[in-house]
Amino acid sequence: MRLRDVSITAWIGILGILLAFFCAIFAPWIAPFGEREIVGGVWEPMGGAYLLGTDNLGRDILSRMIFGARTTLSVAMAATIISFSLGIILSFTAAVSRGWIDQIFSRFNDLMMSIPTLIFALVVLAALPQSLIVLILVMAVLDSTRVYRLGRAVALDVAVMEFVEAAKLRGEGRIWIIFREILPNTLTPLLAEFGLRFAFSILFLSTLSFLGLGIQPPAADWGGMVKDNKDGIIFGISAALVPGGAIAALAICVNLVVDWLLKRTSSLKGGRGDA
Amino acid sequence: MTDTTETSALPPETSQRRSLGERFPLATLILQRLGLSALLLFAVSVLIFGGVEALPGDFATTYLGQSATPQAVANIRADLGLDRPIVTRYFEWLGGAVQGDFGNSWASGNSVSEQIGRRLGNSLFLAFFAAVVSVPLAVGLGMLAVFYRDRVPDKIINIVSLAAISLPEFFIGYLLILFFAVNMRIATFPATVYDSMGFIDRLQTIALPAATLVFVVLAHMMRMTRAAILSVMSSAYMESAELKGLSAMRAIIKHAAPNAIAPIVNVVALNLAYLVVGVVVVEVVFVYPGMGQYMVDAVTVRDMPVVQACGLIFAAFYIILNMVADIIAIVANPRLRHPR
């Protein structure tokens, strides 16, 4: 793949994602104020000392946005990585073993997917103690059902190929077949799916935080910032739209890259658009 | 979502059922699907009740705080009936739920069913009007995109819908509020409805939340419609219709439309299922007195009877709409009636 093969829209997406990660990594050095520091009046307008204004407690929105990138990205990324590992390992095991293992995993997956993700998360979060690890695990487990479905479909296609048969005949174990034969041959569609799931995780985390069930204050997080500042909307104060816009922009950027990846691999079918 | 391969995975049936199945293949298949959904619903109820009970975390300790004495915790648990075995409580709950009685809220002590009865209507009202607007719009735009495939209108529709998929619901909601309710003052916020409200007033109040919902499902539905029509249009029989000299109009009406109806209806049903869930966030944004708001409020105070009841109802709607999508697909496509 050469650099000029990357389409303009994909470049926009890549730049947006890089910017967000840059903010997340170097947050303490580039943020003008502290994350929880009250620096001015309530809801001061944009411009001047506070580039994006101040929030409902008088904290600098730009600084909180930069620190929020750190929380939002790391939680979403952790959830996506766990959901991917879980979904892929289970789905590949199912595809390689077939038989009753496949039946049990797949039927249970159907059951999990028959409850809408957000509703399921609400029910589970109502019962579990509120902590960051619980939040990440709940997001990961719910999301892994989608990964499982795609992973199984893709792996089944590859599992019936001759080279897998050859590997089985020469006596390779199940672990070898999963990681050395199937995984390398399904990497591109899975990479696109990873991007898609990551975008979904960002949106999902923000939605949960917005509902007050995600990341708890005073930690800055984009969804939670929308919730903090939503009362300003009635007075025409657009502070809530800044983090909202950032969530949207980041999700669009990821989708642009995914869209380009998907176009490159026209062989991929199914598993999309199912939030 | 259940996939069609499941039917073929069923074990071979007895000779008597087989003959019945051969005489009424369609009815048998639909009955099977209904049975499967009932089974699924039962399993979901077990998951929602049993799963939650199995998780750590306890209303009594949350309610009394960390410093509660064991005696106080035990008293509350006895009050709420939590000290009895889980299987007994599950069947009591399920028995009540089937009769429309979801017990009393832990937080307020009021009847859950009464609250839900009032709020479910509001939520369905909102979802219904969002559907009435978004379904024709999505199908129309999807067709437009196919008609101008790979030309400017298609590309614009593609980019805009890709962006719309990425927008969180609350962002769209607040954008609409800021623009229409605050700046232009032509819409009302918050969207509070009450019982004595007239129909026209009600419609006016839900204009913004409904618009938000339309926006959220429109992009999904349109992209899926476009893909569904495209896959029909690129099939071999459409090519042969063109090659044998049929006019484009005739080819579409005689050959494409009957085959495209099933996937499009399927797309619509799937998105209606999505709509029912989408109301949760939109109701919170617009402070609309519906099921979603009720559930979110209950989750924050860990009011389990309310959470379980709302969860079960939302899941039931989702499963039933998915089932309808499946059945319509079977009815519209004879090939699915005789799985190989």
HADDOCK unambig.tbl for C-alpha pairs under 7 A between the chains (distance, minus, plus):
assign (segid A and resid 110 and name CA) (segid B and resid 1 and name CA) 6.92 0.50 0.50
assign (segid A and resid 110 and name CA) (segid B and resid 2 and name CA) 6.75 0.50 0.50
assign (segid A and resid 111 and name CA) (segid B and resid 40 and name CA) 6.81 0.50 0.50
assign (segid A and resid 111 and name CA) (segid B and resid 44 and name CA) 6.97 0.50 0.50
assign (segid A and resid 113 and name CA) (segid B and resid 1 and name CA) 6.91 0.50 0.50
assign (segid A and resid 114 and name CA) (segid B and resid 1 and name CA) 5.88 0.50 0.50
assign (segid A and resid 114 and name CA) (segid B and resid 319 and name CA) 6.25 0.50 0.50
assign (segid A and resid 115 and name CA) (segid B and resid 315 and name CA) 5.17 0.50 0.50
assign (segid A and resid 116 and name CA) (segid B and resid 315 and name CA) 6.56 0.50 0.50
assign (segid A and resid 119 and name CA) (segid B and resid 311 and name CA) 5.98 0.50 0.50
assign (segid A and resid 122 and name CA) (segid B and resid 299 and name CA) 6.55 0.50 0.50
assign (segid A and resid 123 and name CA) (segid B and resid 307 and name CA) 6.07 0.50 0.50
assign (segid A and resid 123 and name CA) (segid B and resid 308 and name CA) 6.77 0.50 0.50
assign (segid A and resid 123 and name CA) (segid B and resid 311 and name CA) 6.53 0.50 0.50
assign (segid A and resid 124 and name CA) (segid B and resid 52 and name CA) 6.37 0.50 0.50
assign (segid A and resid 126 and name CA) (segid B and resid 299 and name CA) 4.73 0.50 0.50
assign (segid A and resid 126 and name CA) (segid B and resid 300 and name CA) 6.83 0.50 0.50
assign (segid A and resid 126 and name CA) (segid B and resid 302 and name CA) 5.09 0.50 0.50
assign (segid A and resid 127 and name CA) (segid B and resid 52 and name CA) 6.04 0.50 0.50
assign (segid A and resid 127 and name CA) (segid B and resid 55 and name CA) 6.65 0.50 0.50
assign (segid A and resid 127 and name CA) (segid B and resid 57 and name CA) 5.75 0.50 0.50
assign (segid A and resid 127 and name CA) (segid B and resid 302 and name CA) 6.63 0.50 0.50
assign (segid A and resid 128 and name CA) (segid B and resid 55 and name CA) 6.55 0.50 0.50
assign (segid A and resid 128 and name CA) (segid B and resid 56 and name CA) 6.13 0.50 0.50
assign (segid A and resid 128 and name CA) (segid B and resid 57 and name CA) 5.26 0.50 0.50
assign (segid A and resid 129 and name CA) (segid B and resid 57 and name CA) 5.72 0.50 0.50
assign (segid A and resid 203 and name CA) (segid B and resid 168 and name CA) 6.13 0.50 0.50
assign (segid A and resid 233 and name CA) (segid B and resid 178 and name CA) 6.17 0.50 0.50
assign (segid A and resid 234 and name CA) (segid B and resid 182 and name CA) 6.34 0.50 0.50
assign (segid A and resid 236 and name CA) (segid B and resid 178 and name CA) 6.34 0.50 0.50
assign (segid A and resid 236 and name CA) (segid B and resid 182 and name CA) 6.00 0.50 0.50
assign (segid A and resid 241 and name CA) (segid B and resid 171 and name CA) 6.76 0.50 0.50
assign (segid A and resid 244 and name CA) (segid B and resid 171 and name CA) 5.28 0.50 0.50
assign (segid A and resid 248 and name CA) (segid B and resid 166 and name CA) 5.77 0.50 0.50
assign (segid A and resid 248 and name CA) (segid B and resid 167 and name CA) 4.73 0.50 0.50
assign (segid A and resid 248 and name CA) (segid B and resid 168 and name CA) 6.41 0.50 0.50
assign (segid A and resid 251 and name CA) (segid B and resid 166 and name CA) 5.19 0.50 0.50
assign (segid A and resid 252 and name CA) (segid B and resid 163 and name CA) 5.68 0.50 0.50
assign (segid A and resid 252 and name CA) (segid B and resid 166 and name CA) 5.28 0.50 0.50
